[in-house]
């Protein structure tokens, strides 16, 4: 296939199909996969499928059953423009504007961290506590600090119908995205957004407090993979000089917002479990459970309220 490049303002090629027949779905998938493979993308097959499905409105089933289906030329242009963005280093889920998390499809925005599989360890850790609290009290209130897309709160709501959640975030853009996701996942009536700097505007008590706070030391930001450094919001990454500042904000405020039998569960960096545990112990909490991520690192910690 002969492609006619048009140079965009960012000097990236945006392919048109001047004088070319409309491609088939199978051919377009092969083309995108080949380009990503040549660029060294480890998940080339998956990313090709995500790009093509998103911009053509098709599915994997359609691709398997009808690979000779013709793709509209304007859709093919969008696919190739998305491919150019991916080849420039933009993450595929940023390009398509959404990501799967704990079985939910969640929209992304400029001010939301892209939810990643490691964070599912925090949901796995918190969910049994959520269910036990619902059994004891007949209902359960959850507070998600730094909610971003709403991923953690919405995953918990989706798995416990007796739960309600407050999603707190300093970013209005993030809260707007979380509300869209709450609506998309059928949890709009059980999710309340609150614009707040940590506990600043939060009222009431909760059975479970969860948070995936920024925990990367400031000095390490520049060394991050550019797909993270250049596309995730800095405020959702930078945890201060040691990466521990958010925990020093959460631990002192958690006790007054927890029921007496409540727990607070947080995600931590792979080398931070002991440091974060010490911060919570200093505030009178005790470690009651932990969970590892897919790489075997201790990724989530749960602390019981009250003096040990």
TABEL-V733547 format. One record per pair of residues at least 4 apart in sequence whose ideal C-beta (glycine too) atoms are under 8 Angstrom apart, sorted by the first residue. I is the first residue (numbers start at 0). J is the second residue. D is the distance in whole Angstrom. If there is no record, write none. Layout:
I;J;D + I;J;D
This chain:
0;19;6 + 0;22;7 + 0;26;8 + 0;30;7 + 1;18;8 + 1;19;6 + 2;14;5 + 2;15;8 + 2;16;7 + 2;19;7 + 2;79;8 + 3;14;7 + 3;15;5 + 3;16;7 + 3;17;5 + 3;18;8 + 3;19;8 + 4;12;4 + 4;13;7 + 4;14;6 + 4;15;8 + 5;12;7 + 5;13;5 + 5;14;8 + 5;15;6 + 6;10;6 + 6;11;8 + 6;12;7 + 6;13;8 + 7;11;5 + 7;12;7 + 7;13;5 + 7;83;8 + 9;87;7 + 11;83;5 + 11;84;7 + 11;86;8 + 11;87;5 + 12;83;6 + 13;76;7 + 13;79;7 + 13;80;5 + 13;83;6 + 14;76;7 + 14;79;4 + 14;80;8 + 14;82;8 + 14;83;7 + 15;76;6 + 16;20;8 + 16;21;7 + 16;22;7 + 16;72;5 + 16;75;6 + 16;76;7 + 21;69;5 + 21;70;6 + 21;71;7 + 21;72;5 + 21;75;7 + 22;26;5 + 22;27;5 + 22;30;7 + 22;69;8 + 22;70;5 + 22;75;6 + 23;27;7 + 23;66;6 + 23;67;5 + 23;68;6 + 23;69;6 + 23;70;7 + 24;28;6 + 24;51;7 + 24;55;7 + 24;57;6 + 24;61;7 + 24;62;6 + 24;65;7 + 24;66;6 + 24;67;7 + 24;68;5 + 24;69;8 + 24;70;6 + 25;29;6 + 25;62;7 + 25;66;3 + 25;67;7 + 26;30;6 + 27;31;6 + 27;51;6 + 27;55;8 + 27;70;5 + 27;75;6 + 27;78;6 + 28;32;6 + 28;47;6 + 28;48;7 + 28;51;5 + 28;62;6 + 28;66;8 + 29;33;6 + 30;34;7 + 31;35;6 + 31;46;8 + 31;47;4 + 31;50;6 + 31;51;6 + 31;78;6 + 31;79;8 + 31;82;5 + 32;36;6 + 32;43;5 + 32;44;6 + 32;47;4 + 33;37;6 + 34;38;6 + 34;82;6 + 34;86;7 + 35;40;4 + 35;43;4 + 35;46;6 + 35;47;6 + 35;82;7 + 35;85;7 + 35;86;8 + 36;40;7 + 36;43;4 + 38;43;8 + 38;86;5 + 40;46;6 + 40;85;7 + 42;46;5 + 43;47;6 + 44;48;7 + 45;49;6 + 46;50;6 + 46;85;7 + 46;91;5 + 47;51;6 + 48;52;6 + 48;59;6 + 48;62;7 + 49;53;6 + 49;91;6 + 49;92;8 + 49;95;6 + 50;54;6 + 50;78;6 + 50;81;5 + 50;82;6 + 50;85;7 + 50;91;7 + 50;94;7 + 50;95;7 + 51;55;6 + 51;57;7 + 51;62;8 + 51;78;6 + 52;56;8 + 52;57;5 + 52;58;6 + 52;59;7 + 52;62;8 + 53;81;7 + 53;94;8 + 53;95;4 + 54;74;6 + 54;77;4 + 54;78;5 + 54;81;6 + 55;70;6 + 55;71;8 + 55;74;5 + 55;75;8 + 55;78;7 + 56;74;8 + 57;61;4 + 57;62;6 + 57;68;7 + 58;62;7 + 59;63;6 + 60;64;6 + 61;65;5 + 61;68;7 + 62;66;6 + 70;74;5 + 70;75;5 + 70;78;8 + 71;75;7 + 72;76;7 + 73;77;7 + 74;78;6 + 75;79;6 + 76;80;6 + 77;81;6 + 78;82;6 + 79;83;7 + 80;84;7 + 81;85;6 + 81;94;5 + 81;95;7 + 82;86;6 + 83;87;6 + 84;89;4 + 84;94;5 + 85;89;6 + 85;90;8 + 85;91;6 + 85;94;6 + 88;225;5 + 88;226;6 + 88;229;7 + 89;93;5 + 89;94;6 + 89;226;7 + 89;230;6 + 90;94;7 + 90;113;7 + 90;226;5 + 90;230;6 + 91;95;7 + 92;96;8 + 92;97;7 + 92;98;4 + 92;107;6 + 92;113;6 + 93;107;6 + 93;113;7 + 93;230;5 + 96;106;6 + 96;107;6 + 97;104;6 + 97;105;6 + 97;106;5 + 97;107;6 + 98;104;8 + 98;105;6 + 98;107;6 + 98;113;6 + 98;114;6 + 99;103;7 + 99;104;6 + 99;105;8 + 100;105;5 + 100;114;4 + 100;118;7 + 100;119;7 + 100;148;8 + 100;150;5 + 100;154;7 + 101;119;5 + 101;122;5 + 101;150;7 + 101;154;4 + 101;157;7 + 102;154;8 + 102;157;7 + 103;150;8 + 103;153;6 + 103;154;6 + 103;157;6 + 103;180;8 + 103;184;5 + 104;183;7 + 104;184;8 + 105;114;6 + 105;148;5 + 105;149;7 + 105;150;6 + 105;153;7 + 105;180;5 + 105;183;8 + 105;184;8 + 106;148;7 + 106;176;6 + 106;179;5 + 106;180;6 + 106;183;7 + 107;111;5 + 107;113;6 + 107;148;6 + 107;176;7 + 108;148;8 + 108;172;6 + 108;173;7 + 108;175;7 + 108;176;4 + 109;172;7 + 109;232;7 + 110;170;4 + 110;172;4 + 110;173;5 + 110;176;8 + 110;232;5 + 110;234;8 + 110;235;8 + 111;147;4 + 111;148;5 + 111;170;8 + 111;172;8 + 111;173;5 + 111;176;5 + 111;177;8 + 111;232;7 + 111;235;7 + 112;147;5 + 112;148;7 + 112;211;8 + 112;231;5 + 112;232;7 + 112;235;4 + 112;236;7 + 113;230;8 + 113;231;6 + 114;118;6 + 114;147;7 + 114;148;6 + 114;150;4 + 116;292;8 + 116;293;6 + 117;266;7 + 117;292;4 + 117;293;7 + 117;294;8 + 117;298;6 + 118;122;7 + 118;150;7 + 118;151;7 + 118;211;5 + 118;266;6 + 118;298;8 + 119;123;6 + 119;154;8 + 120;124;6 + 120;266;7 + 120;290;4 + 120;291;6 + 120;292;5 + 120;293;8 + 120;298;4 + 120;299;5 + 121;125;6 + 121;151;6 + 121;209;6 + 121;211;6 + 121;264;6 + 121;265;7 + 121;266;5 + 121;290;7 + 121;298;7 + 121;299;4 + 122;126;6 + 122;151;6 + 122;154;5 + 122;155;6 + 123;290;5 + 123;299;8 + 124;128;8 + 124;264;6 + 124;288;6 + 124;289;7 + 124;290;4 + 124;299;4 + 124;300;8 + 124;301;6 + 125;129;6 + 125;151;8 + 125;155;6 + 125;207;6 + 125;209;5 + 125;262;8 + 125;264;5 + 125;299;8 + 125;301;7 + 126;130;6 + 126;155;6 + 126;158;6 + 126;159;7 + 127;131;6 + 128;132;6 + 128;206;8 + 128;207;6 + 128;262;5 + 128;264;7 + 128;288;8 + 128;301;7 + 129;133;6 + 129;139;5 + 129;141;7 + 129;155;5 + 129;158;8 + 129;159;5 + 129;162;6 + 129;206;8 + 129;207;6 + 130;134;6 + 130;159;6 + 131;135;6 + 132;136;6 + 132;139;4 + 132;206;4 + 132;207;6 + 132;260;7 + 132;261;8 + 133;137;7 + 133;138;6 + 133;139;4 + 133;159;6 + 133;161;4 + 133;162;6 + 135;260;7 + 136;206;7 + 137;161;7 + 138;161;5 + 138;162;7 + 138;163;7 + 139;159;7 + 139;161;6 + 139;162;5 + 139;163;8 + 139;206;5 + 139;207;7 + 140;162;8 + 140;163;6 + 140;164;8 + 140;165;7 + 140;203;7 + 140;204;7 + 140;205;5 + 140;206;5 + 140;207;8 + 141;152;6 + 141;155;6 + 141;156;8 + 141;162;6 + 141;163;7 + 141;164;4 + 141;165;7 + 141;205;6 + 141;206;7 + 141;207;5 + 141;208;8 + 141;209;7 + 142;164;7 + 142;165;5 + 142;167;7 + 142;201;7 + 142;205;4 + 142;207;7 + 142;208;5 + 142;209;7 + 142;256;7 + 143;149;7 + 143;151;5 + 143;152;4 + 143;164;6 + 143;165;7 + 143;166;5 + 143;167;7 + 143;209;5 + 143;210;7 + 144;167;5 + 144;197;6 + 144;198;8 + 144;208;7 + 144;209;7 + 144;210;4 + 144;212;7 + 144;249;6 + 145;167;7 + 145;168;6 + 145;169;8 + 145;197;8 + 145;210;6 + 145;211;7 + 145;212;5 + 145;213;8 + 145;235;7 + 145;245;7 + 146;150;8 + 146;151;7 + 146;152;6 + 146;166;3 + 146;167;6 + 146;168;5 + 146;173;7 + 146;174;7 + 146;177;5 + 146;192;8 + 147;168;6 + 147;173;5 + 147;176;8 + 147;177;7 + 147;211;8 + 147;235;6 + 148;173;7 + 148;176;6 + 148;177;6 + 148;180;6 + 149;153;5 + 149;166;5 + 149;176;7 + 149;177;3 + 149;178;8 + 149;180;5 + 149;181;6 + 149;190;7 + 150;154;6 + 150;180;8 + 151;155;7 + 151;209;5 + 151;210;8 + 151;211;6 + 152;156;6 + 152;164;4 + 152;165;8 + 152;166;5 + 152;177;8 + 152;190;6 + 152;209;7 + 153;157;6 + 153;164;8 + 153;177;8 + 153;180;6 + 153;181;6 + 153;184;5 + 153;186;6 + 153;190;7 + 154;158;7 + 155;159;6 + 155;162;6 + 155;164;7 + 155;207;8 + 155;209;7 + 156;162;5 + 156;163;8 + 156;164;6 + 156;184;8 + 156;186;4 + 156;189;5 + 156;190;7 + 157;184;6 + 157;185;8 + 157;186;7 + 162;189;7 + 163;189;5 + 163;190;8 + 163;191;7 + 164;186;8 + 164;189;7 + 164;190;5 + 164;191;7 + 165;190;8 + 165;191;5 + 165;192;8 + 165;193;6 + 165;201;7 + 165;205;7 + 166;174;7 + 166;177;5 + 166;181;8 + 166;190;6 + 166;191;7 + 166;192;5 + 166;193;7 + 167;192;8 + 167;193;5 + 167;194;8 + 167;195;4 + 167;197;7 + 167;198;8 + 167;200;7 + 167;201;6 + 168;173;4 + 168;174;5 + 168;177;7 + 168;192;7 + 168;193;8 + 168;194;7 + 168;195;7 + 169;173;8 + 169;194;7 + 169;195;7 + 169;196;5 + 169;234;7 + 170;174;7 + 170;194;8 + 170;232;8 + 170;234;7 + 171;175;6 + 171;194;6 + 172;176;7 + 173;177;6 + 174;178;6 + 174;192;4 + 174;193;8 + 174;194;6 + 175;179;7 + 176;180;6 + 177;181;6 + 177;190;7 + 177;192;6 + 178;182;7 + 178;187;7 + 178;190;7 + 178;192;6 + 179;183;6 + 180;184;6 + 181;186;5 + 181;187;5 + 181;189;8 + 181;190;4 + 182;186;8 + 182;187;4 + 186;190;5 + 193;200;6 + 193;201;6 + 194;200;6 + 195;199;5 + 195;200;4 + 195;201;5 + 196;200;8 + 197;201;8 + 197;245;8 + 197;248;5 + 197;249;7 + 197;252;6 + 198;248;8 + 198;252;4 + 198;256;6 + 201;256;6 + 203;256;7 + 204;256;6 + 204;257;6 + 204;258;5 + 204;261;7 + 205;256;6 + 205;257;6 + 205;258;7 + 205;261;6 + 206;257;8 + 206;258;5 + 206;260;8 + 206;261;5 + 206;262;8 + 207;261;6 + 207;262;6 + 207;263;8 + 207;264;7 + 208;249;8 + 208;253;6 + 208;256;7 + 208;257;6 + 208;261;7 + 208;262;8 + 208;263;4 + 208;264;7 + 209;263;8 + 209;264;5 + 209;265;7 + 210;245;7 + 210;249;6 + 210;263;8 + 210;264;8 + 210;265;5 + 210;266;7 + 211;265;7 + 211;266;4 + 212;238;7 + 212;245;3 + 212;246;7 + 212;249;7 + 212;265;7 + 212;266;7 + 213;234;7 + 213;235;6 + 213;236;5 + 213;237;5 + 213;238;4 + 213;242;8 + 213;245;6 + 214;238;4 + 214;242;5 + 214;243;7 + 214;245;7 + 214;246;8 + 214;266;7 + 214;267;6 + 214;268;5 + 214;271;6 + 215;219;5 + 215;220;6 + 215;223;7 + 215;236;5 + 215;237;6 + 215;238;6 + 215;242;5 + 215;268;7 + 216;220;8 + 216;238;7 + 216;239;7 + 216;240;6 + 216;241;6 + 216;242;4 + 217;237;5 + 217;238;8 + 217;239;6 + 217;240;6 + 217;242;8 + 218;240;7 + 219;223;7 + 219;242;8 + 220;228;6 + 220;233;7 + 220;236;6 + 220;237;6 + 221;228;7 + 223;227;5 + 223;228;4 + 223;236;7 + 224;228;7 + 225;229;5 + 226;230;6 + 227;231;5 + 227;236;7 + 228;236;8 + 231;235;6 + 231;236;6 + 232;236;7 + 233;237;6 + 238;242;4 + 238;243;6 + 238;244;6 + 238;245;6 + 239;243;7 + 239;244;3 + 239;245;8 + 240;244;8 + 241;274;8 + 242;268;6 + 242;271;7 + 243;247;6 + 243;271;7 + 243;274;6 + 243;275;7 + 243;278;7 + 244;248;7 + 245;249;6 + 246;250;6 + 246;265;7 + 246;267;8 + 246;275;5 + 246;278;5 + 246;279;7 + 247;251;7 + 247;278;6 + 248;252;7 + 249;253;6 + 249;263;7 + 249;265;7 + 250;263;8 + 250;278;5 + 250;279;5 + 250;281;7 + 250;282;4 + 250;284;7 + 251;282;6 + 252;256;6 + 253;257;6 + 253;263;5 + 253;282;8 + 253;284;7 + 253;302;8 + 253;304;7 + 254;282;7 + 254;283;7 + 254;284;8 + 254;304;6 + 254;305;8 + 257;261;4 + 257;262;8 + 257;263;7 + 257;304;4 + 258;304;7 + 259;304;7 + 259;305;7 + 260;304;7 + 261;304;5 + 262;287;7 + 262;301;5 + 262;302;6 + 262;303;6 + 262;304;7 + 263;279;8 + 263;284;7 + 263;301;7 + 263;302;5 + 263;304;7 + 264;288;8 + 264;299;6 + 264;300;7 + 264;301;4 + 264;302;8 + 265;275;7 + 265;299;7 + 265;300;6 + 266;298;6 + 266;299;5 + 267;271;4 + 267;272;6 + 267;275;5 + 267;297;7 + 267;298;7 + 267;299;7 + 267;300;6 + 269;292;8 + 269;294;8 + 269;296;4 + 269;297;8 + 269;298;7 + 271;275;5 + 272;276;6 + 272;289;7 + 272;297;5 + 272;300;6 + 273;277;6 + 274;278;7 + 275;279;7 + 275;300;6 + 276;280;6 + 276;286;5 + 276;300;6 + 277;281;6 + 278;282;7 + 279;284;4 + 279;286;7 + 279;300;8 + 279;302;5 + 280;284;6 + 280;285;7 + 280;286;8 + 280;307;7 + 283;305;7 + 283;306;5 + 283;307;7 + 284;302;4 + 284;303;6 + 284;304;7 + 284;305;8 + 284;307;7 + 285;302;6 + 285;303;5 + 285;307;4 + 286;300;6 + 286;301;7 + 286;302;6 + 287;301;5 + 287;302;7 + 287;303;5 + 288;300;8 + 288;301;4 + 289;297;5 + 289;299;6 + 289;300;5 + 289;301;7 + 290;297;8 + 290;298;6 + 290;299;4 + 291;295;6 + 291;296;6 + 291;297;6 + 291;298;6 + 292;296;5 + 292;298;4 + 303;307;8
